[in-house]
Amino acid sequence: MKISVLLHNNNRILHSFLLASGIYGLLAFSIFYVRENFILKDVGLQNQSIAISLNQFIPNTPQMQPQAPMPPLKPIDKIKPLPKKAKPKHHRKEAKMVQPIPKEVVEPQIQKVATNPNPTLTNAAPTTPQMLTFGKNNDPLLLAIKQAIDKNLHYPRKARMMRVEGIVTLEFTLLASGGVQNVRIINSSGNPILDKSALRTIFDSQESFPLVQNNMIIQIPIQYHLKS
């Protein structure tokens, strides 16, 4: 029984070996056949195509012809120098002596100015302004100034409440150009409220004062009186 099994296994191994040997032999034959018939032909074709392509790009070089011998060179003649131009001679002209013409000397004419043996003074001393006092001088200018002061007179409210009355006598300079200056109190009312109000009244009334030709000093009283 064991012997039959062993024989059966040996037959199977032999069959497998023969089958594998046949397959490998067939594969080796096909590789050899392809190499001999196809690969060598392809290499030959490739060499031919490369040779043809190189011949297309290489230009046909013409054959070089022998050059004719050059003729011998002639000797160069010496260069003759150009003749120099003669410089023109300048003839000096004799300078003629010119005698200067004497100029006539013109004497300056001196104008004689007649002098006055008895000169008069042109800058006269300034005259003192005229003084006008209200109540002493009967001048319409004082009346116009008095009316302008009465229109602008302001009785202080505090003085009214305190029932303060009084007379303030003022002196000022009425200017010919308009306006007043040097305003001062000659006689005080005894109350500073009324004195300050009187000074303020003169400055408030200066635009209403009449115009004068020359500066004038004005003395005028301002009376503060409460009506009962």
Secondary structure in CASP SS format (residue, H / E / C, confidence):
PFRMAT SS
TARGET T0000
AUTHOR 0000-0000-0000
METHOD secondary structure of the structure
MODEL  1
M C 1.00
K H 1.00
I H 1.00
S H 1.00
V H 1.00
L H 1.00
L H 1.00
H H 1.00
N H 1.00
N H 1.00
N H 1.00
R H 1.00
I H 1.00
L H 1.00
H H 1.00
S H 1.00
F H 1.00
L H 1.00
L H 1.00
A H 1.00
S H 1.00
G H 1.00
I H 1.00
Y H 1.00
G H 1.00
L H 1.00
L H 1.00
A H 1.00
F H 1.00
S H 1.00
I H 1.00
F H 1.00
Y H 1.00
V H 1.00
R H 1.00
E H 1.00
N H 1.00
F H 1.00
I H 1.00
L H 1.00
K H 1.00
D H 1.00
V H 1.00
G H 1.00
L H 1.00
Q H 1.00
N H 1.00
Q H 1.00
S H 1.00
I H 1.00
A H 1.00
I H 1.00
S H 1.00
L H 1.00
N H 1.00
Q H 1.00
F H 1.00
I C 1.00
P C 1.00
N C 1.00
T C 1.00
P C 1.00
Q C 1.00
M C 1.00
Q C 1.00
P C 1.00
Q C 1.00
A C 1.00
P C 1.00
M C 1.00
P C 1.00
P C 1.00
L C 1.00
K C 1.00
P C 1.00
I C 1.00
D C 1.00
K C 1.00
I C 1.00
K C 1.00
P C 1.00
L C 1.00
P C 1.00
K C 1.00
K C 1.00
A C 1.00
K C 1.00
P C 1.00
K C 1.00
H C 1.00
H C 1.00
R C 1.00
K C 1.00
E C 1.00
A C 1.00
K C 1.00
M C 1.00
V C 1.00
Q C 1.00
P C 1.00
I C 1.00
P C 1.00
K C 1.00
E C 1.00
V C 1.00
V C 1.00
E C 1.00
P C 1.00
Q C 1.00
I C 1.00
Q C 1.00
K C 1.00
V C 1.00
A C 1.00
T C 1.00
N C 1.00
P C 1.00
N C 1.00
P C 1.00
T C 1.00
L C 1.00
T C 1.00
N C 1.00
A C 1.00
A C 1.00
P C 1.00
T C 1.00
T C 1.00
P C 1.00
Q E 1.00
M E 1.00
L E 1.00
T E 1.00
F E 1.00
G C 1.00
K C 1.00
N E 1.00
N C 1.00
D C 1.00
P H 1.00
L H 1.00
L H 1.00
L H 1.00
A H 1.00
I H 1.00
K H 1.00
Q H 1.00
A H 1.00
I H 1.00
D H 1.00
K H 1.00
N C 1.00
L C 1.00
H C 1.00
Y C 1.00
P C 1.00
R H 1.00
K H 1.00
A H 1.00
R H 1.00
M H 1.00
M C 1.00
R C 1.00
V C 1.00
E C 1.00
G E 1.00
I E 1.00
V E 1.00
T E 1.00
L E 1.00
E E 1.00
F E 1.00
T E 1.00
L E 1.00
L C 1.00
A C 1.00
S C 1.00
G C 1.00
G C 1.00
V E 1.00
Q E 1.00
N E 1.00
V E 1.00
R E 1.00
I E 1.00
I E 1.00
N E 1.00
S C 1.00
S C 1.00
G C 1.00
N C 1.00
P H 1.00
I H 1.00
L H 1.00
D H 1.00
K H 1.00
S H 1.00
A H 1.00
L H 1.00
R H 1.00
T H 1.00
I H 1.00
F H 1.00
D H 1.00
S H 1.00
Q H 1.00
E H 1.00
S H 1.00
F C 1.00
P C 1.00
L C 1.00
V C 1.00
Q C 1.00
N C 1.00
N C 1.00
M E 1.00
I E 1.00
I E 1.00
Q E 1.00
I E 1.00
P E 1.00
I E 1.00
Q E 1.00
Y E 1.00
H C 1.00
L C 1.00
K C 1.00
S C 1.00
END
